[in-house]
């Protein structure tokens, strides 16, 4: 949520820091900030009650997997700034943790049935 607000409110400095130029206006970069806020709310809801909100947990894991694929493909195949490799590594770690916790929870739940 915080990252999304930062991207939305400080779009130009964030783009410059990450190595992106501003060529098409601020709409799409700011829209990305709003998207991050929405994802953050979904992650928070999933974390608050992972067993009761399993579809949100699945969505969080899928979104991290897609983000990893996107970030690494943009960095290595399309020449995006190297900061996208760091973002891909971060999303890989976060997605891996989410997947591990979800699998542990599933295993624990299955054992108690």
N, C-alpha and C positions, 0 to 999 in steps of 0.2 A: 504494500500500500504506500509506504513511504517513498520507495523508489519511483513509483508511478507519479506521485505528487511532485517529486523533485524534477522528473523528466518534463512534466507538464508546466511547472512554474519556471524552471530554469532551462528551457529548451536550448537556447543558443549556446550558453556556456557548456552545457553537457555535450552537445554535438561537437563543439570545438575540442573539448577535453578528450573525447573518444576518437577524434581524428576524422570526423565527417564534416563536409562543407554543407552550407545551406544553399540549395539550388532551386528548390520548388516551394518555398514558403514554409511556414510553421505548422500548417494544418496536420499533415501526416505524422510528423514527429510528436506533436502534442497529442494526437489521437493514440499514438503508442503509449504515451503516459497514462491516458485514461484506461487503455486496455490493461496495463500493468496494475492499476488500482483495482479493476474488476477481478483480475486473477488473484491479487492479494486478498481480497475479500473472500473469494472462493477457498483459497488455501487456509485462511483463518477459520472459516466455517468448518472445513474438513478436519482441521487440527483440533477444534473444540469438541467434536464428537465423531471421531473417525469410524466407530462401529455403526453409529446411526446414520452416517452420511457417506456410506461406501461409494456411491456414484461420484461424489465430489473428490474423494481420495483417488479414484480411478482417473478422473479428469485431470487432477493435479499431476499424476504420474505420466499420463499421456502427453500433457502439455509440456512437461519437462523434456520428455523424449523428443518431441517435435522441435522444441527450442534448440536442443543439442544438435540435431541434424541440420537445422537451419543455420545456426551460428557457425558450425564448422564448415559447412558447404560454402557459405558466403565468404568465410575467411580464406579457405584454401582453393576454392574454385573460381571465385569472382573478385578476389582482391580486396575484400573489405579490410578495414584497419585491423592491426594485430590485437587491438583491445577486444575484438570479437572472439579470439581464441581464449582469452582469459574468461570472458563471459560464458563460453561453451564449457570450459573446465568447471566453473562455478555451478552451472546448471547440471552438469554431469554428477557432481558431488551431491547437490541437493536432491536431484531425482533419484540417485542411488540410495540415499538415506530414506527418502519417502518410500521407495519400493521395498527396501529391507524392513522398515517398520510395518508396512502393510502386510508383508508376507509373514512376519513374526506374529502379528495380531491374528491373521487368518489361521495360522497353525495353532495358536493358543486357543482360539475359538473352536476350531475343529476338534481339538483334543477334549474339550469340555462338553461336547454334545453327547 
